[in-house]
Amino acid sequence: MELDLGIEEFQLPGGALRFNPADPALFGRLEQLQDKLCAIDAQDPWEFDRQAKAVLNWFFGPGNDVDQALGSVSLLASGANGKSVFENLMEAFVPILQEGVERCAATC
C-alpha cells in the first residue's frame, strides 16, 4: 500500500524542495513569511542571505535546505531576467501555492 501524503518535489539547480502544497500549516506559515523576512535586520548581504534562507527553510518545512537547492546562490543575486533570485523563487512558487490552496479548500 502506498500512502499518499500529497508531498511534491520541486527540482532546483542544486537539489529539491519537498512539501505538500495543500498543507494548511503551510498557509499559516505563508501568512507569517513576509513579516519574518522584513524583520531581518542584517546590514551585511551575506548575513541577510543566511537569515532569509533560514526563514525559507522554516516556511518550506523540515528536510528542506534552500541554500543547497539553490546551489548556494545568494537570494540577492540577479537572475538573467534582471530580477533577484528571491523574486524568481517566489514567482515560481506562487502558482503552486495557489493550486495548493484550491486543492485544500476542496478537501479540507
N, C-alpha and C positions, 0 to 999 in steps of 0.2 A: 504494500500500500504506500502510495506517495502522498505525503501531507502537503497540501497547497497553502503556503504561508503568504503568498502574494508578493514575495521578495523578488525584485527585479534587479538585474545587474546592468550598470551603465559604464561602458568601457571608455576610459580616458587615456591619454598618451602614456602615462606611467603605471596604470593599473585600473581597477574598477571601484566604483561606489555601489554598494548593495543596500537596498532598503525597500520597504513596501510603500509605494506612493499613495496608497489608500489607507494608511495607518492614521487614525485620529490623533495619536500622540505627536505625529509629525506636524499636523496642522497647528497644534498647540505650540510647538517649538517655532513654527513659522511666524506666529504672532509675536514672538519674543526676539526673533532673529535680528530685525533692524535695530531694536534698542540695544541689544548686546554688541552689535558691530559699531554702532555710534558711540558706545561707552568706552571703546578702546581709546586710550589716551597715550599713544606712543608717538614720540617725536621722530624716532628712527624708523625708516621704512622697513628694515629687516624685522624689527620688533613688532611693527604693525602687522606685517605679513604673518609672522609666527602666531600672534594672538588671534588674528582673523581666521587663520586655518584651524586653530583650536576651537573657535566658535562654530565653524562649519563642520568640524568633526562631531561636535555635540549635536548640531542640527541633523546631520545625516544618520547619526546613531552609532552605537558600539560596533567595532570591527571595521570602521571606515577610516582611511587615512588620506585626507585631501591632499596633503603635501606629496605623498607618494603617487597618488592618482594623477596629479598634475605634473609629474616628473620633476618636482621641486622648483617649478617655475613660480615666480612671485605673482601674487594676485594683483599687484600693482603694475606688472609688465603690460605693455601694449601688444595686442594681437595684430595680425596683418590688416584687420579691418579698422584699426585705429582705436578700438575700444579696449578697456582694461580686461585682463584675464578674468577678473571678478565679474565684470559686466557680462562677458561672454558666457561664463559658467551659469550665472543666474538666468540669463535669457534662454539658455539651453534647457534649464530645469523648470521654468515657469509652465510650459505646456504639459510637462509630465506631472507636475503637482496639480494643475487644473484638472487633468484627467483623473488623477487620484481622488480629488475632492468629489468629482461627479460619481466615480465608482463607489466611494464610501457612502455618499448620500443615497445611492440606490440600494445599498445592502445594510447599512448601519442602523 
